Amino acid sequence: MQLSDSSAIITGGASGLGAATARRLAADGATVVVFDLNEAAGQALADELGGAFVQADVTDSDQVQKGVDVAAEAGPLRAVVNCAGIGWAQRTLSRDGTPHDLETFRRTIEINLIGTFNVIRLAAGAMAATDPVDSYNQRGAIVNTSSVAGMEGQTGQAAYSGSKGGVIGITLPVARDLAPAGIRVNTICPGLMDTPLMNAAPPDVIDALGKSVLFPKRMGTTAEFASMAAELITNDYVNGAVIRLDGGIRFQPK
Ligand SMILES: NC(=O)c1ccc[n+]([C@@H]2O[C@H](COP(=O)([O-])OP(=O)(O)OC[C@H]3O[C@@H](n4cnc5c(N)ncnc54)[C@H](O)[C@@H]3O)[C@@H](O)[C@H]2O)c1
């Protein structure tokens, strides 16, 4: 499936992996519609790429529906890349015996898992209403962002890993649900990526993190993530897949 003459939604598109994906999909010919909470960065990127910015919280159905309408208007809507997400680190029981805060656990699941599904379900409606692009009735492709922590979460990652494991878990059933509409669904599990968040760490920490990767011994680049997202959108035979993008790293308990 080609991206030219179509629109693509990128959630969390104002920063990091989402921003790199917005740049890549725009370069491949899509009109990008950036969903994010960060208006300044999201609008600036949309202006740079000739796309649109929608200030949408992925957990808010009305805001997401408005954004989907913008993308459908600029469309046909053929691609969604879900990158919006937050991290949270806290032990289930701290060393001093304090239990994990329930509200932050809930909020992490709300944004990373429920927010992802909210965008999928509403965007799928707009995609399903488009004319198919081929004789197999293909209409669009959705890419989600989980994490290798969704498979091998570290100490203190119960909330984050729970949310990202949920994204892995919904990938196949959602792909099955959306197959009759001609929509493919895949999920990327990044390892350590060189986003602004990661680069805020001291150089020796970044160096040590890079050395924990099997090969190559460095963090992944945002361009490598964007390349994988573009492949999952344009390669018509990848569906229901969960793909690690991690240089072979396996997270240890800490
Ligand atoms: N950076 C990594 O090493 C790494 C590794 C594995 C997985 N991931 C996942 O990749 C995704 C992107 O990570 P990143 O490093 O680019 O993060 P980032 O913080 O640079 O970007 C995330 C973006 O999501 C937006 N966002 C947060 N909550 C939102 C909401 N409720 N509605 C709309 N937008 C919202 C933020 O404003 C931000 O612009 C996340 O889901 C993250 O969990 C990142």
The ligand as an SDF file (V2000), in Angstrom:
LIG
                    3D

 44 48  0  0  0  0  0  0  0  0999 V2000
   12.1740    5.8960   23.7140 N   0  0  0  0  0  0  0  0  0  0  0  0
   12.2800    4.6190   23.9600 C   0  0  0  0  0  0  0  0  0  0  0  0
   13.3770    4.0950   24.2240 O   0  0  0  0  0  0  0  0  0  0  0  0
   11.0500    3.7360   23.8910 C   0  0  0  0  0  0  0  0  0  0  0  0
   11.2170    2.3550   24.0790 C   0  0  0  0  0  0  0  0  0  0  0  0
   10.1090    1.5310   24.0350 C   0  0  0  0  0  0  0  0  0  0  0  0
    8.8540    2.0650   23.8020 C   0  0  0  0  0  0  0  0  0  0  0  0
    8.7040    3.4050   23.6440 N   0  0  0  0  0  0  0  0  0  0  0  0
    7.3510    3.9090   23.4160 C   0  0  0  0  0  0  0  0  0  0  0  0
    7.3300    4.6730   22.2360 O   0  0  0  0  0  0  0  0  0  0  0  0
    6.3640    5.7070   22.3280 C   0  0  0  0  0  0  0  0  0  0  0  0
    7.0130    7.0400   22.0300 C   0  0  0  0  0  0  0  0  0  0  0  0
    8.0850    7.2170   22.9220 O   0  0  0  0  0  0  0  0  0  0  0  0
    9.0530    8.4840   22.8380 P   0  0  0  0  0  0  0  0  0  0  0  0
   10.3410    8.0890   23.4590 O   0  0  0  0  0  0  0  0  0  0  0  0
    9.0450    9.0190   21.4460 O   0  0  0  0  0  0  0  0  0  0  0  0
    8.3140    9.4520   23.8560 O   0  0  0  0  0  0  0  0  0  0  0  0
    8.1580   11.0480   23.8750 P   0  0  0  0  0  0  0  0  0  0  0  0
    7.8810   11.3940   25.2980 O   0  0  0  0  0  0  0  0  0  0  0  0
    9.3120   11.7030   23.1870 O   0  0  0  0  0  0  0  0  0  0  0  0
    6.8420   11.2770   22.9940 O   0  0  0  0  0  0  0  0  0  0  0  0
    5.5770   10.8820   23.4340 C   0  0  0  0  0  0  0  0  0  0  0  0
    4.5720   11.9070   22.9730 C   0  0  0  0  0  0  0  0  0  0  0  0
    3.2720   11.4450   23.3840 O   0  0  0  0  0  0  0  0  0  0  0  0
    2.5390   12.5760   23.7920 C   0  0  0  0  0  0  0  0  0  0  0  0
    1.4600   12.1500   24.6950 N   0  0  0  0  0  0  0  0  0  0  0  0
    1.5820   11.6830   25.9620 C   0  0  0  0  0  0  0  0  0  0  0  0
    0.3760   11.4320   26.4700 N   0  0  0  0  0  0  0  0  0  0  0  0
   -0.5430   11.7290   25.5190 C   0  0  0  0  0  0  0  0  0  0  0  0
   -1.9520   11.6880   25.4320 C   0  0  0  0  0  0  0  0  0  0  0  0
   -2.6970   11.2920   26.4830 N   0  0  0  0  0  0  0  0  0  0  0  0
   -2.5520   12.0590   24.2950 N   0  0  0  0  0  0  0  0  0  0  0  0
   -1.8140   12.4800   23.2460 C   0  0  0  0  0  0  0  0  0  0  0  0
   -0.4700   12.5690   23.2450 N   0  0  0  0  0  0  0  0  0  0  0  0
    0.1620   12.1980   24.3720 C   0  0  0  0  0  0  0  0  0  0  0  0
    3.5520   13.4690   24.4820 C   0  0  0  0  0  0  0  0  0  0  0  0
    3.0990   14.8120   24.5490 O   0  0  0  0  0  0  0  0  0  0  0  0
    4.7800   13.3020   23.5920 C   0  0  0  0  0  0  0  0  0  0  0  0
    4.8280   14.2810   22.5640 O   0  0  0  0  0  0  0  0  0  0  0  0
    5.7910    5.6050   23.7550 C   0  0  0  0  0  0  0  0  0  0  0  0
    4.5750    4.8760   23.7060 O   0  0  0  0  0  0  0  0  0  0  0  0
    6.8520    4.8440   24.5060 C   0  0  0  0  0  0  0  0  0  0  0  0
    6.3080    4.1250   25.5910 O   0  0  0  0  0  0  0  0  0  0  0  0
    9.7730    4.2470   23.6920 C   0  0  0  0  0  0  0  0  0  0  0  0
  1  2  1  0
  2  3  2  0
  2  4  1  0
  4  5  1  0
  4 44  2  0
  5  6  2  0
  6  7  1  0
  7  8  2  0
  8  9  1  0
  8 44  1  0
  9 10  1  0
  9 42  1  0
 10 11  1  0
 11 12  1  0
 11 40  1  0
 12 13  1  0
 13 14  1  0
 14 15  2  0
 14 16  1  0
 14 17  1  0
 17 18  1  0
 18 19  2  0
 18 20  1  0
 18 21  1  0
 21 22  1  0
 22 23  1  0
 23 24  1  0
 23 38  1  0
 24 25  1  0
 25 26  1  0
 25 36  1  0
 26 27  1  0
 26 35  1  0
 27 28  2  0
 28 29  1  0
 29 30  1  0
 29 35  2  0
 30 31  1  0
 30 32  2  0
 32 33  1  0
 33 34  2  0
 34 35  1  0
 36 37  1  0
 36 38  1  0
 38 39  1  0
 40 41  1  0
 40 42  1  0
 42 43  1  0
M  CHG  2   8   1  16  -1
M  END
$$$$
